């Protein structure tokens, strides 16, 4: 059986932390930024941790 490949889309969107959690970026930060407040844009810039309900699914496409 050959090795399973990592999904390229998942590889670009998620990173694993040292403790095994999965980091992700926020949505709504790419365009139409003029109507969004500075506070909102700043908070969207920080990364977030993936919810525990989605972790198993994402780890399967990351092949870890």
OpenMM code with the backbone's topology and positions (N, CA, C; nanometers):
from openmm import Vec3, app, unit

residues = "UNK UNK UNK UNK UNK UNK UNK UNK UNK UNK UNK UNK UNK UNK UNK UNK UNK UNK UNK UNK UNK UNK UNK UNK UNK UNK UNK UNK UNK UNK UNK UNK UNK UNK UNK UNK UNK UNK UNK UNK UNK UNK UNK UNK UNK UNK UNK UNK UNK UNK UNK UNK UNK UNK UNK UNK UNK UNK UNK UNK UNK UNK UNK UNK".split()
positions = [
    Vec3(0.0849, -0.1190, 0.0000),
    Vec3(0.0000, 0.0000, 0.0000),
    Vec3(0.0893, 0.1252, 0.0000),
    Vec3(0.0682, 0.2170, -0.0931),
    Vec3(0.1512, 0.3383, -0.0951),
    Vec3(0.1143, 0.4338, 0.0179),
    Vec3(0.2045, 0.5262, 0.0436),
    Vec3(0.1792, 0.6258, 0.1475),
    Vec3(0.0624, 0.7152, 0.1063),
    Vec3(-0.0133, 0.7608, 0.2053),
    Vec3(-0.1222, 0.8538, 0.1763),
    Vec3(-0.0654, 0.9935, 0.1574),
    Vec3(-0.1147, 1.0636, 0.0587),
    Vec3(-0.0670, 1.1997, 0.0347),
    Vec3(-0.1480, 1.2991, 0.1167),
    Vec3(-0.0811, 1.4066, 0.1579),
    Vec3(-0.1485, 1.5169, 0.2255),
    Vec3(-0.2260, 1.5973, 0.1226),
    Vec3(-0.3480, 1.6377, 0.1568),
    Vec3(-0.4259, 1.7232, 0.0678),
    Vec3(-0.3587, 1.8601, 0.0612),
    Vec3(-0.3300, 1.9078, -0.0589),
    Vec3(-0.2589, 2.0347, -0.0748),
    Vec3(-0.3380, 2.1525, -0.0190),
    Vec3(-0.4691, 2.1473, -0.0328),
    Vec3(-0.5509, 2.2579, 0.0182),
    Vec3(-0.5424, 2.2656, 0.1699),
    Vec3(-0.5408, 2.1509, 0.2370),
    Vec3(-0.5311, 2.1478, 0.3829),
    Vec3(-0.3922, 2.1900, 0.4294),
    Vec3(-0.2908, 2.1504, 0.3541),
    Vec3(-0.1529, 2.1853, 0.3869),
    Vec3(-0.1327, 2.3367, 0.3873),
    Vec3(-0.2016, 2.4054, 0.2971),
    Vec3(-0.1888, 2.5506, 0.2865),
    Vec3(-0.2699, 2.6254, 0.3925),
    Vec3(-0.3744, 2.5617, 0.4460),
    Vec3(-0.4668, 2.6318, 0.5357),
    Vec3(-0.4446, 2.6068, 0.6838),
    Vec3(-0.3859, 2.4925, 0.7192),
    Vec3(-0.3742, 2.4553, 0.8604),
    Vec3(-0.2297, 2.4282, 0.8989),
    Vec3(-0.1975, 2.4572, 1.0265),
    Vec3(-0.0667, 2.4212, 1.0811),
    Vec3(-0.0877, 2.3539, 1.2161),
    Vec3(-0.0016, 2.2586, 1.2468),
    Vec3(-0.0086, 2.1876, 1.3738),
    Vec3(0.0780, 2.2587, 1.4772),
    Vec3(0.0278, 2.2663, 1.6004),
    Vec3(0.1068, 2.3226, 1.7093),
    Vec3(0.1853, 2.2088, 1.7752),
    Vec3(0.2744, 2.2451, 1.8663),
    Vec3(0.3567, 2.1447, 1.9346),
    Vec3(0.2724, 2.0525, 2.0220),
    Vec3(0.1601, 2.1026, 2.0721),
    Vec3(0.0740, 2.0207, 2.1582),
    Vec3(-0.0253, 1.9372, 2.0780),
    Vec3(-0.0261, 1.9510, 1.9455),
    Vec3(-0.1138, 1.8699, 1.8614),
    Vec3(-0.2428, 1.9373, 1.8198),
    Vec3(-0.2607, 2.0630, 1.8596),
    Vec3(-0.3798, 2.1361, 1.8162),
    Vec3(-0.3573, 2.1867, 1.6735),
    Vec3(-0.4655, 2.2266, 1.6086),
    Vec3(-0.4566, 2.2739, 1.4704),
    Vec3(-0.4921, 2.4213, 1.4663),
    Vec3(-0.4021, 2.5015, 1.4068),
    Vec3(-0.4259, 2.6444, 1.3930),
    Vec3(-0.4855, 2.6731, 1.2566),
    Vec3(-0.5693, 2.7772, 1.2508),
    Vec3(-0.6310, 2.8178, 1.1256),
    Vec3(-0.6364, 2.9698, 1.1199),
    Vec3(-0.6626, 3.0230, 1.0011),
    Vec3(-0.6810, 3.1671, 0.9840),
    Vec3(-0.8295, 3.1983, 0.9887),
    Vec3(-0.8619, 3.3247, 1.0134),
    Vec3(-1.0007, 3.3691, 1.0103),
    Vec3(-1.0430, 3.4006, 0.8671),
    Vec3(-1.1715, 3.3894, 0.8415),
    Vec3(-1.2279, 3.4270, 0.7123),
    Vec3(-1.2568, 3.5774, 0.7121),
    Vec3(-1.2962, 3.6299, 0.5974),
    Vec3(-1.3379, 3.7708, 0.5795),
    Vec3(-1.2227, 3.8703, 0.5974),
    Vec3(-1.1011, 3.8328, 0.5620),
    Vec3(-0.9872, 3.9242, 0.5780),
    Vec3(-0.9213, 3.9546, 0.4441),
    Vec3(-0.9779, 3.9071, 0.3324),
    Vec3(-0.9080, 3.9194, 0.2041),
    Vec3(-0.9470, 4.0421, 0.1228),
    Vec3(-1.0730, 4.0810, 0.1220),
    Vec3(-1.1132, 4.1977, 0.0420),
    Vec3(-1.2352, 4.2644, 0.1040),
    Vec3(-1.2742, 4.3770, 0.0469),
    Vec3(-1.3813, 4.4639, 0.1005),
    Vec3(-1.3483, 4.5006, 0.2462),
    Vec3(-1.2302, 4.5558, 0.2654),
    Vec3(-1.1839, 4.5878, 0.4003),
    Vec3(-1.2176, 4.7305, 0.4411),
    Vec3(-1.2643, 4.8138, 0.3466),
    Vec3(-1.2889, 4.9543, 0.3787),
    Vec3(-1.4057, 4.9725, 0.4743),
    Vec3(-1.5078, 4.8866, 0.4638),
    Vec3(-1.6254, 4.9021, 0.5512),
    Vec3(-1.6079, 4.8335, 0.6859),
    Vec3(-1.4997, 4.7579, 0.7027),
    Vec3(-1.4762, 4.6893, 0.8302),
    Vec3(-1.3940, 4.7777, 0.9232),
    Vec3(-1.4252, 4.7730, 1.0504),
    Vec3(-1.3545, 4.8573, 1.1467),
    Vec3(-1.2125, 4.8049, 1.1683),
    Vec3(-1.1260, 4.8930, 1.2180),
    Vec3(-0.9867, 4.8562, 1.2438),
    Vec3(-0.9788, 4.7446, 1.3470),
    Vec3(-1.0620, 4.7529, 1.4484),
    Vec3(-1.0641, 4.6508, 1.5533),
    Vec3(-1.1015, 4.5143, 1.4961),
    Vec3(-1.2024, 4.5147, 1.4094),
    Vec3(-1.2480, 4.3896, 1.3489),
    Vec3(-1.1395, 4.3282, 1.2609),
    Vec3(-1.0721, 4.4106, 1.1810),
    Vec3(-0.9657, 4.3616, 1.0937),
    Vec3(-0.8477, 4.3102, 1.1743),
    Vec3(-0.8163, 4.3784, 1.2826),
    Vec3(-0.7051, 4.3367, 1.3688),
    Vec3(-0.7342, 4.2007, 1.4316),
    Vec3(-0.8560, 4.1829, 1.4807),
    Vec3(-0.8930, 4.0553, 1.5422),
    Vec3(-0.8989, 3.9413, 1.4404),
    Vec3(-0.9315, 3.9726, 1.3158),
    Vec3(-0.9332, 3.8700, 1.2116),
    Vec3(-0.7922, 3.8290, 1.1702),
    Vec3(-0.6939, 3.9157, 1.1949),
    Vec3(-0.5565, 3.8874, 1.1546),
    Vec3(-0.4935, 3.7783, 1.2397),
    Vec3(-0.5360, 3.7660, 1.3655),
    Vec3(-0.4784, 3.6655, 1.4540),
    Vec3(-0.5296, 3.5266, 1.4172),
    Vec3(-0.4471, 3.4261, 1.4424),
    Vec3(-0.4893, 3.2898, 1.4119),
    Vec3(-0.5780, 3.2351, 1.5236),
    Vec3(-0.6546, 3.1323, 1.4914),
    Vec3(-0.7451, 3.0700, 1.5865),
    Vec3(-0.7180, 2.9202, 1.5893),
    Vec3(-0.7707, 2.8534, 1.6890),
    Vec3(-0.7558, 2.7084, 1.7008),
    Vec3(-0.8825, 2.6433, 1.6482),
    Vec3(-0.8657, 2.5357, 1.5737),
    Vec3(-0.9786, 2.4627, 1.5166),
    Vec3(-1.0593, 2.3984, 1.6286),
    Vec3(-1.1890, 2.3975, 1.6128),
    Vec3(-1.2789, 2.3371, 1.7117),
    Vec3(-1.2526, 2.1868, 1.7223),
    Vec3(-1.2722, 2.1333, 1.8422),
    Vec3(-1.2439, 1.9911, 1.8667),
    Vec3(-1.3309, 1.8987, 1.7829),
    Vec3(-1.4498, 1.9437, 1.7434),
    Vec3(-1.5389, 1.8600, 1.6621),
    Vec3(-1.4860, 1.8416, 1.5204),
    Vec3(-1.4053, 1.9357, 1.4713),
    Vec3(-1.3510, 1.9280, 1.3362),
    Vec3(-1.2097, 1.8709, 1.3319),
    Vec3(-1.1461, 1.8546, 1.4481),
    Vec3(-1.0050, 1.8143, 1.4523),
    Vec3(-0.9792, 1.6808, 1.3837),
    Vec3(-1.0596, 1.5808, 1.4110),
    Vec3(-1.0371, 1.4473, 1.3557),
    Vec3(-1.0416, 1.4491, 1.2028),
    Vec3(-1.1380, 1.5238, 1.1486),
    Vec3(-1.1544, 1.5335, 1.0031),
    Vec3(-1.0344, 1.6005, 0.9380),
    Vec3(-0.9864, 1.7072, 0.9995),
    Vec3(-0.8742, 1.7831, 0.9425),
    Vec3(-0.7449, 1.7046, 0.9549),
    Vec3(-0.7264, 1.6363, 1.0676),
    Vec3(-0.6048, 1.5554, 1.0849),
    Vec3(-0.5981, 1.4420, 0.9820),
    Vec3(-0.7131, 1.3907, 0.9407),
    Vec3(-0.7125, 1.2825, 0.8420),
    Vec3(-0.6653, 1.3300, 0.7055),
    Vec3(-0.6962, 1.4530, 0.6686),
    Vec3(-0.6493, 1.5042, 0.5390),
    Vec3(-0.5069, 1.5574, 0.5486),
    Vec3(-0.4592, 1.5843, 0.6705),
    Vec3(-0.3204, 1.6252, 0.6890),
    Vec3(-0.2275, 1.5040, 0.7026),
    Vec3(-0.2836, 1.3859, 0.7156),
    Vec3(-0.2064, 1.2613, 0.7274),
    Vec3(-0.1113, 1.2612, 0.8461),
    Vec3(-0.1578, 1.2964, 0.9652),
    Vec3(-0.0718, 1.2918, 1.0841),
    Vec3(-0.1245, 1.1928, 1.1838),
] * unit.nanometer
topology = app.Topology()
chain = topology.addChain("A")
for resn in residues:
    res = topology.addResidue(resn, chain)
    for name in ("N", "CA", "C"):
        topology.addAtom(name, app.Element.getBySymbol(name[0]), res)
